[in-house]
């Protein structure tokens, strides 16, 4: 694998830095990277898309109904992204 010429800096106390590193190491399988120009997964439904990103960001999927209402997508939750307005 090619080494990337990028870095991430987090300013924290030694104690907080240790907690951050422990949390990152414990969740390495859940780490995800996104680019600003990532496209939509048009074959997914709106609901499946929301669930996928909730899991990737370690957010609970219990409140998806509230999120759907907040962003006014409740009516199209079962439609594929490709066919949604």
PyMOL Python script that loads the backbone (N, CA, C, O; Angstrom):
from pymol import cmd

cmd.read_pdbstr("""\
ATOM      1  N   UNK A   1       0.845  -1.177   0.000  1.00  0.00           N
ATOM      2  CA  UNK A   1       0.000   0.000   0.000  1.00  0.00           C
ATOM      3  C   UNK A   1       0.891   1.241   0.000  1.00  0.00           C
ATOM      4  O   UNK A   1       1.887   1.306   0.721  1.00  0.00           O
ATOM      5  N   UNK A   2       0.530   2.187  -0.789  1.00  0.00           N
ATOM      6  CA  UNK A   2       1.293   3.423  -0.922  1.00  0.00           C
ATOM      7  C   UNK A   2       1.071   4.318   0.294  1.00  0.00           C
ATOM      8  O   UNK A   2      -0.060   4.515   0.739  1.00  0.00           O
ATOM      9  N   UNK A   3       2.160   4.851   0.819  1.00  0.00           N
ATOM     10  CA  UNK A   3       2.059   5.775   1.945  1.00  0.00           C
ATOM     11  C   UNK A   3       1.600   7.137   1.428  1.00  0.00           C
ATOM     12  O   UNK A   3       2.162   7.673   0.473  1.00  0.00           O
ATOM     13  N   UNK A   4       0.587   7.680   2.063  1.00  0.00           N
ATOM     14  CA  UNK A   4       0.055   8.979   1.674  1.00  0.00           C
ATOM     15  C   UNK A   4       0.834  10.096   2.342  1.00  0.00           C
ATOM     16  O   UNK A   4       1.310   9.945   3.467  1.00  0.00           O
ATOM     17  N   UNK A   5       0.960  11.185   1.667  1.00  0.00           N
ATOM     18  CA  UNK A   5       1.666  12.346   2.203  1.00  0.00           C
ATOM     19  C   UNK A   5       0.661  13.294   2.851  1.00  0.00           C
ATOM     20  O   UNK A   5       0.509  14.440   2.428  1.00  0.00           O
ATOM     21  N   UNK A   6      -0.015  12.802   3.874  1.00  0.00           N
ATOM     22  CA  UNK A   6      -1.002  13.602   4.596  1.00  0.00           C
ATOM     23  C   UNK A   6      -0.833  13.356   6.086  1.00  0.00           C
ATOM     24  O   UNK A   6      -0.207  12.377   6.493  1.00  0.00           O
ATOM     25  N   UNK A   7      -1.386  14.238   6.890  1.00  0.00           N
ATOM     26  CA  UNK A   7      -1.312  14.055   8.334  1.00  0.00           C
ATOM     27  C   UNK A   7      -2.528  14.690   8.987  1.00  0.00           C
ATOM     28  O   UNK A   7      -3.233  15.504   8.391  1.00  0.00           O
ATOM     29  N   UNK A   8      -2.745  14.290  10.223  1.00  0.00           N
ATOM     30  CA  UNK A   8      -3.829  14.839  11.032  1.00  0.00           C
ATOM     31  C   UNK A   8      -3.221  15.249  12.360  1.00  0.00           C
ATOM     32  O   UNK A   8      -2.532  14.452  12.996  1.00  0.00           O
ATOM     33  N   UNK A   9      -3.459  16.452  12.778  1.00  0.00           N
ATOM     34  CA  UNK A   9      -2.920  16.937  14.048  1.00  0.00           C
ATOM     35  C   UNK A   9      -4.068  17.247  14.995  1.00  0.00           C
ATOM     36  O   UNK A   9      -5.032  17.920  14.630  1.00  0.00           O
ATOM     37  N   UNK A  10      -3.946  16.745  16.214  1.00  0.00           N
ATOM     38  CA  UNK A  10      -4.938  17.020  17.249  1.00  0.00           C
ATOM     39  C   UNK A  10      -4.183  17.566  18.451  1.00  0.00           C
ATOM     40  O   UNK A  10      -3.304  16.891  18.987  1.00  0.00           O
ATOM     41  N   UNK A  11      -4.510  18.764  18.876  1.00  0.00           N
ATOM     42  CA  UNK A  11      -3.886  19.359  20.058  1.00  0.00           C
ATOM     43  C   UNK A  11      -4.684  18.959  21.289  1.00  0.00           C
ATOM     44  O   UNK A  11      -5.867  19.277  21.404  1.00  0.00           O
ATOM     45  N   UNK A  12      -4.026  18.260  22.209  1.00  0.00           N
ATOM     46  CA  UNK A  12      -4.709  17.798  23.411  1.00  0.00           C
ATOM     47  C   UNK A  12      -3.678  17.632  24.522  1.00  0.00           C
ATOM     48  O   UNK A  12      -2.475  17.560  24.269  1.00  0.00           O
ATOM     49  N   UNK A  13      -4.166  17.574  25.738  1.00  0.00           N
ATOM     50  CA  UNK A  13      -3.276  17.304  26.864  1.00  0.00           C
ATOM     51  C   UNK A  13      -2.772  15.863  26.736  1.00  0.00           C
ATOM     52  O   UNK A  13      -3.335  15.077  25.973  1.00  0.00           O
ATOM     53  N   UNK A  14      -1.733  15.518  27.468  1.00  0.00           N
ATOM     54  CA  UNK A  14      -1.192  14.153  27.429  1.00  0.00           C
ATOM     55  C   UNK A  14      -2.272  13.145  27.813  1.00  0.00           C
ATOM     56  O   UNK A  14      -2.393  12.092  27.187  1.00  0.00           O
ATOM     57  N   UNK A  15      -3.048  13.464  28.831  1.00  0.00           N
ATOM     58  CA  UNK A  15      -4.098  12.557  29.303  1.00  0.00           C
ATOM     59  C   UNK A  15      -5.175  12.378  28.232  1.00  0.00           C
ATOM     60  O   UNK A  15      -5.574  11.256  27.920  1.00  0.00           O
ATOM     61  N   UNK A  16      -5.639  13.500  27.672  1.00  0.00           N
ATOM     62  CA  UNK A  16      -6.656  13.423  26.627  1.00  0.00           C
ATOM     63  C   UNK A  16      -6.095  12.769  25.367  1.00  0.00           C
ATOM     64  O   UNK A  16      -6.800  12.020  24.692  1.00  0.00           O
ATOM     65  N   UNK A  17      -4.824  13.048  25.044  1.00  0.00           N
ATOM     66  CA  UNK A  17      -4.191  12.431  23.885  1.00  0.00           C
ATOM     67  C   UNK A  17      -4.167  10.920  24.005  1.00  0.00           C
ATOM     68  O   UNK A  17      -4.422  10.217  23.027  1.00  0.00           O
ATOM     69  N   UNK A  18      -3.863  10.411  25.197  1.00  0.00           N
ATOM     70  CA  UNK A  18      -3.864   8.956  25.430  1.00  0.00           C
ATOM     71  C   UNK A  18      -5.267   8.396  25.229  1.00  0.00           C
ATOM     72  O   UNK A  18      -5.431   7.348  24.605  1.00  0.00           O
ATOM     73  N   UNK A  19      -6.284   9.089  25.755  1.00  0.00           N
ATOM     74  CA  UNK A  19      -7.671   8.630  25.593  1.00  0.00           C
ATOM     75  C   UNK A  19      -8.055   8.596  24.119  1.00  0.00           C
ATOM     76  O   UNK A  19      -8.701   7.652  23.663  1.00  0.00           O
ATOM     77  N   UNK A  20      -7.657   9.628  23.374  1.00  0.00           N
ATOM     78  CA  UNK A  20      -7.965   9.694  21.941  1.00  0.00           C
ATOM     79  C   UNK A  20      -7.299   8.535  21.216  1.00  0.00           C
ATOM     80  O   UNK A  20      -7.942   7.853  20.417  1.00  0.00           O
ATOM     81  N   UNK A  21      -6.019   8.305  21.484  1.00  0.00           N
ATOM     82  CA  UNK A  21      -5.291   7.215  20.817  1.00  0.00           C
ATOM     83  C   UNK A  21      -5.887   5.854  21.158  1.00  0.00           C
ATOM     84  O   UNK A  21      -6.004   4.994  20.284  1.00  0.00           O
ATOM     85  N   UNK A  22      -6.263   5.652  22.411  1.00  0.00           N
ATOM     86  CA  UNK A  22      -6.886   4.387  22.812  1.00  0.00           C
ATOM     87  C   UNK A  22      -8.204   4.191  22.075  1.00  0.00           C
ATOM     88  O   UNK A  22      -8.505   3.090  21.612  1.00  0.00           O
ATOM     89  N   UNK A  23      -8.995   5.265  21.965  1.00  0.00           N
ATOM     90  CA  UNK A  23     -10.282   5.180  21.270  1.00  0.00           C
ATOM     91  C   UNK A  23     -10.087   4.884  19.789  1.00  0.00           C
ATOM     92  O   UNK A  23     -10.809   4.069  19.215  1.00  0.00           O
ATOM     93  N   UNK A  24      -9.117   5.541  19.172  1.00  0.00           N
ATOM     94  CA  UNK A  24      -8.845   5.317  17.747  1.00  0.00           C
ATOM     95  C   UNK A  24      -8.399   3.881  17.515  1.00  0.00           C
ATOM     96  O   UNK A  24      -8.888   3.218  16.601  1.00  0.00           O
ATOM     97  N   UNK A  25      -7.469   3.396  18.341  1.00  0.00           N
ATOM     98  CA  UNK A  25      -6.984   2.029  18.179  1.00  0.00           C
ATOM     99  C   UNK A  25      -8.094   1.010  18.390  1.00  0.00           C
ATOM    100  O   UNK A  25      -8.125  -0.014  17.708  1.00  0.00           O
ATOM    101  N   UNK A  26      -9.005   1.270  19.322  1.00  0.00           N
ATOM    102  CA  UNK A  26     -10.105   0.349  19.591  1.00  0.00           C
ATOM    103  C   UNK A  26     -11.113   0.313  18.451  1.00  0.00           C
ATOM    104  O   UNK A  26     -11.819  -0.681  18.279  1.00  0.00           O
ATOM    105  N   UNK A  27     -11.186   1.384  17.674  1.00  0.00           N
ATOM    106  CA  UNK A  27     -12.193   1.501  16.622  1.00  0.00           C
ATOM    107  C   UNK A  27     -11.608   1.473  15.215  1.00  0.00           C
ATOM    108  O   UNK A  27     -12.273   1.909  14.275  1.00  0.00           O
ATOM    109  N   UNK A  28     -10.402   0.982  15.043  1.00  0.00           N
ATOM    110  CA  UNK A  28      -9.744   1.024  13.737  1.00  0.00           C
ATOM    111  C   UNK A  28     -10.592   0.398  12.627  1.00  0.00           C
ATOM    112  O   UNK A  28     -10.549   0.874  11.492  1.00  0.00           O
ATOM    113  N   UNK A  29     -11.355  -0.646  12.920  1.00  0.00           N
ATOM    114  CA  UNK A  29     -12.210  -1.261  11.903  1.00  0.00           C
ATOM    115  C   UNK A  29     -13.342  -0.346  11.478  1.00  0.00           C
ATOM    116  O   UNK A  29     -13.904  -0.511  10.395  1.00  0.00           O
ATOM    117  N   UNK A  30     -13.684   0.625  12.330  1.00  0.00           N
ATOM    118  CA  UNK A  30     -14.802   1.517  12.026  1.00  0.00           C
ATOM    119  C   UNK A  30     -14.357   2.838  11.414  1.00  0.00           C
ATOM    120  O   UNK A  30     -15.190   3.692  11.112  1.00  0.00           O
ATOM    121  N   UNK A  31     -13.052   3.015  11.229  1.00  0.00           N
ATOM    122  CA  UNK A  31     -12.551   4.271  10.672  1.00  0.00           C
ATOM    123  C   UNK A  31     -12.926   4.350   9.198  1.00  0.00           C
ATOM    124  O   UNK A  31     -12.745   3.387   8.453  1.00  0.00           O
ATOM    125  N   UNK A  32     -13.436   5.472   8.790  1.00  0.00           N
ATOM    126  CA  UNK A  32     -13.814   5.675   7.392  1.00  0.00           C
ATOM    127  C   UNK A  32     -13.327   7.043   6.943  1.00  0.00           C
ATOM    128  O   UNK A  32     -13.272   7.988   7.729  1.00  0.00           O
ATOM    129  N   UNK A  33     -12.981   7.130   5.694  1.00  0.00           N
ATOM    130  CA  UNK A  33     -12.547   8.395   5.120  1.00  0.00           C
ATOM    131  C   UNK A  33     -13.503   8.777   4.000  1.00  0.00           C
ATOM    132  O   UNK A  33     -13.951   7.922   3.237  1.00  0.00           O
ATOM    133  N   UNK A  34     -13.807  10.045   3.908  1.00  0.00           N
ATOM    134  CA  UNK A  34     -14.704  10.535   2.875  1.00  0.00           C
ATOM    135  C   UNK A  34     -14.052  11.695   2.164  1.00  0.00           C
ATOM    136  O   UNK A  34     -13.348  12.499   2.776  1.00  0.00           O
ATOM    137  N   UNK A  35     -14.285  11.778   0.885  1.00  0.00           N
ATOM    138  CA  UNK A  35     -13.831  12.922   0.129  1.00  0.00           C
ATOM    139  C   UNK A  35     -15.013  13.843  -0.093  1.00  0.00           C
ATOM    140  O   UNK A  35     -16.157  13.394  -0.161  1.00  0.00           O
ATOM    141  N   UNK A  36     -14.737  15.117  -0.204  1.00  0.00           N
ATOM    142  CA  UNK A  36     -15.815  16.082  -0.412  1.00  0.00           C
ATOM    143  C   UNK A  36     -16.577  15.780  -1.690  1.00  0.00           C
ATOM    144  O   UNK A  36     -17.781  16.027  -1.763  1.00  0.00           O
ATOM    145  N   UNK A  37     -15.897  15.251  -2.696  1.00  0.00           N
ATOM    146  CA  UNK A  37     -16.555  14.991  -3.966  1.00  0.00           C
ATOM    147  C   UNK A  37     -17.066  13.554  -4.109  1.00  0.00           C
ATOM    148  O   UNK A  37     -17.315  13.096  -5.225  1.00  0.00           O
ATOM    149  N   UNK A  38     -17.228  12.827  -2.968  1.00  0.00           N
ATOM    150  CA  UNK A  38     -17.792  11.484  -3.040  1.00  0.00           C
ATOM    151  C   UNK A  38     -19.187  11.562  -3.644  1.00  0.00           C
ATOM    152  O   UNK A  38     -19.959  12.464  -3.319  1.00  0.00           O
ATOM    153  N   UNK A  39     -19.508  10.629  -4.513  1.00  0.00           N
ATOM    154  CA  UNK A  39     -20.817  10.605  -5.144  1.00  0.00           C
ATOM    155  C   UNK A  39     -21.848   9.887  -4.293  1.00  0.00           C
ATOM    156  O   UNK A  39     -21.522   9.305  -3.258  1.00  0.00           O
ATOM    157  N   UNK A  40     -23.054   9.934  -4.727  1.00  0.00           N
ATOM    158  CA  UNK A  40     -24.128   9.225  -4.049  1.00  0.00           C
ATOM    159  C   UNK A  40     -24.134   7.766  -4.482  1.00  0.00           C
ATOM    160  O   UNK A  40     -23.733   7.445  -5.601  1.00  0.00           O
ATOM    161  N   UNK A  41     -24.579   6.896  -3.612  1.00  0.00           N
ATOM    162  CA  UNK A  41     -24.772   5.499  -3.952  1.00  0.00           C
ATOM    163  C   UNK A  41     -26.210   5.373  -4.455  1.00  0.00           C
ATOM    164  O   UNK A  41     -27.122   5.058  -3.691  1.00  0.00           O
ATOM    165  N   UNK A  42     -26.395   5.619  -5.730  1.00  0.00           N
ATOM    166  CA  UNK A  42     -27.734   5.760  -6.300  1.00  0.00           C
ATOM    167  C   UNK A  42     -28.585   4.493  -6.225  1.00  0.00           C
ATOM    168  O   UNK A  42     -29.810   4.568  -6.325  1.00  0.00           O
ATOM    169  N   UNK A  43     -27.947   3.322  -6.048  1.00  0.00           N
ATOM    170  CA  UNK A  43     -28.709   2.086  -5.999  1.00  0.00           C
ATOM    171  C   UNK A  43     -29.350   1.868  -4.622  1.00  0.00           C
ATOM    172  O   UNK A  43     -30.211   1.000  -4.476  1.00  0.00           O
ATOM    173  N   UNK A  44     -28.940   2.644  -3.614  1.00  0.00           N
ATOM    174  CA  UNK A  44     -29.487   2.503  -2.267  1.00  0.00           C
ATOM    175  C   UNK A  44     -30.759   3.315  -2.100  1.00  0.00           C
ATOM    176  O   UNK A  44     -30.980   4.312  -2.788  1.00  0.00           O
ATOM    177  N   UNK A  45     -31.592   2.863  -1.165  1.00  0.00           N
ATOM    178  CA  UNK A  45     -32.752   3.673  -0.809  1.00  0.00           C
ATOM    179  C   UNK A  45     -32.278   4.786   0.127  1.00  0.00           C
ATOM    180  O   UNK A  45     -31.184   4.714   0.686  1.00  0.00           O
ATOM    181  N   UNK A  46     -33.105   5.805   0.290  1.00  0.00           N
ATOM    182  CA  UNK A  46     -32.767   6.915   1.179  1.00  0.00           C
ATOM    183  C   UNK A  46     -32.518   6.386   2.592  1.00  0.00           C
ATOM    184  O   UNK A  46     -31.555   6.794   3.242  1.00  0.00           O
ATOM    185  N   UNK A  47     -33.367   5.493   3.067  1.00  0.00           N
ATOM    186  CA  UNK A  47     -33.243   4.934   4.408  1.00  0.00           C
ATOM    187  C   UNK A  47     -31.956   4.126   4.561  1.00  0.00           C
ATOM    188  O   UNK A  47     -31.261   4.265   5.567  1.00  0.00           O
ATOM    189  N   UNK A  48     -31.630   3.286   3.583  1.00  0.00           N
ATOM    190  CA  UNK A  48     -30.409   2.481   3.640  1.00  0.00           C
ATOM    191  C   UNK A  48     -29.173   3.375   3.629  1.00  0.00           C
ATOM    192  O   UNK A  48     -28.189   3.097   4.315  1.00  0.00           O
ATOM    193  N   UNK A  49     -29.230   4.437   2.853  1.00  0.00           N
ATOM    194  CA  UNK A  49     -28.130   5.404   2.775  1.00  0.00           C
ATOM    195  C   UNK A  49     -27.893   6.055   4.141  1.00  0.00           C
ATOM    196  O   UNK A  49     -26.755   6.169   4.596  1.00  0.00           O
ATOM    197  N   UNK A  50     -28.979   6.476   4.785  1.00  0.00           N
ATOM    198  CA  UNK A  50     -28.862   7.083   6.113  1.00  0.00           C
ATOM    199  C   UNK A  50     -28.304   6.089   7.125  1.00  0.00           C
ATOM    200  O   UNK A  50     -27.454   6.448   7.941  1.00  0.00           O
ATOM    201  N   UNK A  51     -28.777   4.838   7.080  1.00  0.00           N
ATOM    202  CA  UNK A  51     -28.282   3.799   7.992  1.00  0.00           C
ATOM    203  C   UNK A  51     -26.789   3.560   7.786  1.00  0.00           C
ATOM    204  O   UNK A  51     -26.034   3.427   8.749  1.00  0.00           O
ATOM    205  N   UNK A  52     -26.370   3.506   6.519  1.00  0.00           N
ATOM    206  CA  UNK A  52     -24.973   3.246   6.208  1.00  0.00           C
ATOM    207  C   UNK A  52     -24.076   4.326   6.823  1.00  0.00           C
ATOM    208  O   UNK A  52     -23.075   4.012   7.466  1.00  0.00           O
ATOM    209  N   UNK A  53     -24.435   5.592   6.625  1.00  0.00           N
ATOM    210  CA  UNK A  53     -23.608   6.665   7.159  1.00  0.00           C
ATOM    211  C   UNK A  53     -23.717   6.774   8.669  1.00  0.00           C
ATOM    212  O   UNK A  53     -22.772   7.221   9.319  1.00  0.00           O
ATOM    213  N   UNK A  54     -24.842   6.378   9.242  1.00  0.00           N
ATOM    214  CA  UNK A  54     -24.956   6.351  10.703  1.00  0.00           C
ATOM    215  C   UNK A  54     -23.980   5.321  11.273  1.00  0.00           C
ATOM    216  O   UNK A  54     -23.304   5.584  12.267  1.00  0.00           O
ATOM    217  N   UNK A  55     -23.911   4.151  10.640  1.00  0.00           N
ATOM    218  CA  UNK A  55     -22.986   3.117  11.112  1.00  0.00           C
ATOM    219  C   UNK A  55     -21.539   3.528  10.895  1.00  0.00           C
ATOM    220  O   UNK A  55     -20.697   3.289  11.761  1.00  0.00           O
ATOM    221  N   UNK A  56     -21.236   4.136   9.768  1.00  0.00           N
ATOM    222  CA  UNK A  56     -19.862   4.573   9.490  1.00  0.00           C
ATOM    223  C   UNK A  56     -19.391   5.630  10.470  1.00  0.00           C
ATOM    224  O   UNK A  56     -18.206   5.702  10.793  1.00  0.00           O
ATOM    225  N   UNK A  57     -20.314   6.448  10.941  1.00  0.00           N
ATOM    226  CA  UNK A  57     -19.938   7.509  11.872  1.00  0.00           C
ATOM    227  C   UNK A  57     -20.197   7.127  13.321  1.00  0.00           C
ATOM    228  O   UNK A  57     -20.132   7.972  14.214  1.00  0.00           O
ATOM    229  N   UNK A  58     -20.493   5.844  13.554  1.00  0.00           N
ATOM    230  CA  UNK A  58     -20.749   5.329  14.904  1.00  0.00           C
ATOM    231  C   UNK A  58     -21.906   6.061  15.591  1.00  0.00           C
ATOM    232  O   UNK A  58     -21.903   6.253  16.807  1.00  0.00           O
ATOM    233  N   UNK A  59     -22.882   6.461  14.795  1.00  0.00           N
ATOM    234  CA  UNK A  59     -24.080   7.118  15.312  1.00  0.00           C
ATOM    235  C   UNK A  59     -25.180   6.076  15.439  1.00  0.00           C
ATOM    236  O   UNK A  59     -25.268   5.165  14.616  1.00  0.00           O
ATOM    237  N   UNK A  60     -25.999   6.196  16.438  1.00  0.00           N
ATOM    238  CA  UNK A  60     -27.091   5.254  16.627  1.00  0.00           C
ATOM    239  C   UNK A  60     -28.105   5.366  15.492  1.00  0.00           C
ATOM    240  O   UNK A  60     -28.429   6.464  15.041  1.00  0.00           O
ATOM    241  N   UNK A  61     -28.601   4.217  15.038  1.00  0.00           N
ATOM    242  CA  UNK A  61     -29.640   4.221  14.001  1.00  0.00           C
ATOM    243  C   UNK A  61     -31.035   4.302  14.625  1.00  0.00           C
ATOM    244  O   UNK A  61     -32.033   4.259  13.905  1.00  0.00           O
ATOM    245  N   UNK A  62     -31.117   4.417  15.937  1.00  0.00           N
ATOM    246  CA  UNK A  62     -32.411   4.470  16.624  1.00  0.00           C
ATOM    247  C   UNK A  62     -33.200   5.726  16.284  1.00  0.00           C
ATOM    248  O   UNK A  62     -34.430   5.709  16.330  1.00  0.00           O
ATOM    249  N   UNK A  63     -32.517   6.813  15.944  1.00  0.00           N
ATOM    250  CA  UNK A  63     -33.184   8.096  15.694  1.00  0.00           C
ATOM    251  C   UNK A  63     -33.350   8.404  14.213  1.00  0.00           C
ATOM    252  O   UNK A  63     -33.537   9.564  13.848  1.00  0.00           O
ATOM    253  N   UNK A  64     -33.286   7.392  13.351  1.00  0.00           N
ATOM    254  CA  UNK A  64     -33.407   7.658  11.920  1.00  0.00           C
ATOM    255  C   UNK A  64     -34.750   8.272  11.557  1.00  0.00           C
ATOM    256  O   UNK A  64     -34.822   9.105  10.653  1.00  0.00           O
ATOM    257  N   UNK A  65     -35.807   7.879  12.242  1.00  0.00           N
ATOM    258  CA  UNK A  65     -37.124   8.458  11.988  1.00  0.00           C
ATOM    259  C   UNK A  65     -37.129   9.963  12.217  1.00  0.00           C
ATOM    260  O   UNK A  65     -37.713  10.718  11.439  1.00  0.00           O
ATOM    261  N   UNK A  66     -36.477  10.391  13.289  1.00  0.00           N
ATOM    262  CA  UNK A  66     -36.377  11.828  13.588  1.00  0.00           C
ATOM    263  C   UNK A  66     -35.548  12.548  12.518  1.00  0.00           C
ATOM    264  O   UNK A  66     -35.886  13.655  12.100  1.00  0.00           O
ATOM    265  N   UNK A  67     -34.467  11.910  12.085  1.00  0.00           N
ATOM    266  CA  UNK A  67     -33.611  12.504  11.050  1.00  0.00           C
ATOM    267  C   UNK A  67     -34.379  12.622   9.738  1.00  0.00           C
ATOM    268  O   UNK A  67     -34.290  13.639   9.050  1.00  0.00           O
ATOM    269  N   UNK A  68     -35.134  11.578   9.393  1.00  0.00           N
ATOM    270  CA  UNK A  68     -35.943  11.612   8.166  1.00  0.00           C
ATOM    271  C   UNK A  68     -36.946  12.753   8.212  1.00  0.00           C
ATOM    272  O   UNK A  68     -37.139  13.446   7.214  1.00  0.00           O
ATOM    273  N   UNK A  69     -37.585  12.956   9.357  1.00  0.00           N
ATOM    274  CA  UNK A  69     -38.548  14.055   9.490  1.00  0.00           C
ATOM    275  C   UNK A  69     -37.847  15.408   9.405  1.00  0.00           C
ATOM    276  O   UNK A  69     -38.327  16.323   8.735  1.00  0.00           O
ATOM    277  N   UNK A  70     -36.706  15.530  10.089  1.00  0.00           N
ATOM    278  CA  UNK A  70     -35.969  16.795  10.110  1.00  0.00           C
ATOM    279  C   UNK A  70     -35.594  17.244   8.702  1.00  0.00           C
ATOM    280  O   UNK A  70     -35.662  18.431   8.383  1.00  0.00           O
ATOM    281  N   UNK A  71     -35.194  16.283   7.856  1.00  0.00           N
ATOM    282  CA  UNK A  71     -34.757  16.620   6.496  1.00  0.00           C
ATOM    283  C   UNK A  71     -35.841  16.351   5.446  1.00  0.00           C
ATOM    284  O   UNK A  71     -35.570  16.342   4.245  1.00  0.00           O
ATOM    285  N   UNK A  72     -37.065  16.134   5.920  1.00  0.00           N
ATOM    286  CA  UNK A  72     -38.239  15.957   5.051  1.00  0.00           C
ATOM    287  C   UNK A  72     -38.049  14.864   4.001  1.00  0.00           C
ATOM    288  O   UNK A  72     -38.373  15.059   2.830  1.00  0.00           O
ATOM    289  N   UNK A  73     -37.525  13.721   4.420  1.00  0.00           N
ATOM    290  CA  UNK A  73     -37.359  12.600   3.489  1.00  0.00           C
ATOM    291  C   UNK A  73     -38.190  11.379   3.897  1.00  0.00           C
ATOM    292  O   UNK A  73     -38.036  10.303   3.319  1.00  0.00           O
ATOM    293  N   UNK A  74     -39.072  11.546   4.895  1.00  0.00           N
ATOM    294  CA  UNK A  74     -39.895  10.429   5.363  1.00  0.00           C
ATOM    295  C   UNK A  74     -40.727   9.825   4.242  1.00  0.00           C
ATOM    296  O   UNK A  74     -40.887   8.607   4.163  1.00  0.00           O
ATOM    297  N   UNK A  75     -41.256  10.687   3.372  1.00  0.00           N
ATOM    298  CA  UNK A  75     -42.140  10.217   2.304  1.00  0.00           C
ATOM    299  C   UNK A  75     -41.386   9.436   1.222  1.00  0.00           C
ATOM    300  O   UNK A  75     -41.985   8.636   0.504  1.00  0.00           O
ATOM    301  N   UNK A  76     -40.091   9.666   1.108  1.00  0.00           N
ATOM    302  CA  UNK A  76     -39.313   9.000   0.043  1.00  0.00           C
ATOM    303  C   UNK A  76     -38.298   8.015   0.609  1.00  0.00           C
ATOM    304  O   UNK A  76     -37.393   7.594  -0.112  1.00  0.00           O
ATOM    305  N   UNK A  77     -38.420   7.642   1.859  1.00  0.00           N
ATOM    306  CA  UNK A  77     -37.422   6.804   2.534  1.00  0.00           C
ATOM    307  C   UNK A  77     -37.193   5.466   1.857  1.00  0.00           C
ATOM    308  O   UNK A  77     -36.098   4.913   1.957  1.00  0.00           O
ATOM    309  N   UNK A  78     -38.195   4.928   1.170  1.00  0.00           N
ATOM    310  CA  UNK A  78     -38.049   3.625   0.522  1.00  0.00           C
ATOM    311  C   UNK A  78     -37.693   3.731  -0.963  1.00  0.00           C
ATOM    312  O   UNK A  78     -37.552   2.714  -1.642  1.00  0.00           O
ATOM    313  N   UNK A  79     -37.551   4.954  -1.463  1.00  0.00           N
ATOM    314  CA  UNK A  79     -37.184   5.144  -2.871  1.00  0.00           C
ATOM    315  C   UNK A  79     -35.673   5.103  -3.024  1.00  0.00           C
ATOM    316  O   UNK A  79     -34.935   5.503  -2.123  1.00  0.00           O
ATOM    317  N   UNK A  80     -35.223   4.621  -4.164  1.00  0.00           N
ATOM    318  CA  UNK A  80     -33.794   4.629  -4.438  1.00  0.00           C
ATOM    319  C   UNK A  80     -33.339   6.061  -4.691  1.00  0.00           C
ATOM    320  O   UNK A  80     -34.078   6.879  -5.239  1.00  0.00           O
ATOM    321  N   UNK A  81     -32.119   6.343  -4.285  1.00  0.00           N
ATOM    322  CA  UNK A  81     -31.573   7.691  -4.431  1.00  0.00           C
ATOM    323  C   UNK A  81     -31.666   8.144  -5.889  1.00  0.00           C
ATOM    324  O   UNK A  81     -31.962   9.305  -6.173  1.00  0.00           O
ATOM    325  N   UNK A  82     -31.412   7.218  -6.796  1.00  0.00           N
ATOM    326  CA  UNK A  82     -31.428   7.545  -8.232  1.00  0.00           C
ATOM    327  C   UNK A  82     -32.786   8.129  -8.654  1.00  0.00           C
ATOM    328  O   UNK A  82     -32.847   9.012  -9.510  1.00  0.00           O
ATOM    329  N   UNK A  83     -33.855   7.635  -8.057  1.00  0.00           N
ATOM    330  CA  UNK A  83     -35.189   8.088  -8.463  1.00  0.00           C
ATOM    331  C   UNK A  83     -35.783   9.139  -7.523  1.00  0.00           C
ATOM    332  O   UNK A  83     -36.901   9.601  -7.750  1.00  0.00           O
ATOM    333  N   UNK A  84     -35.058   9.522  -6.479  1.00  0.00           N
ATOM    334  CA  UNK A  84     -35.565  10.520  -5.540  1.00  0.00           C
ATOM    335  C   UNK A  84     -35.316  11.922  -6.064  1.00  0.00           C
ATOM    336  O   UNK A  84     -34.332  12.171  -6.760  1.00  0.00           O
ATOM    337  N   UNK A  85     -36.244  12.866  -5.713  1.00  0.00           N
ATOM    338  CA  UNK A  85     -36.089  14.244  -6.177  1.00  0.00           C
ATOM    339  C   UNK A  85     -34.897  14.940  -5.559  1.00  0.00           C
ATOM    340  O   UNK A  85     -34.641  16.107  -5.856  1.00  0.00           O
TER     341      UNK A  85
END
""", "prot")
cmd.dss("prot")
cmd.show_as("cartoon", "prot")
cmd.util.cbc("prot")
cmd.orient("prot")
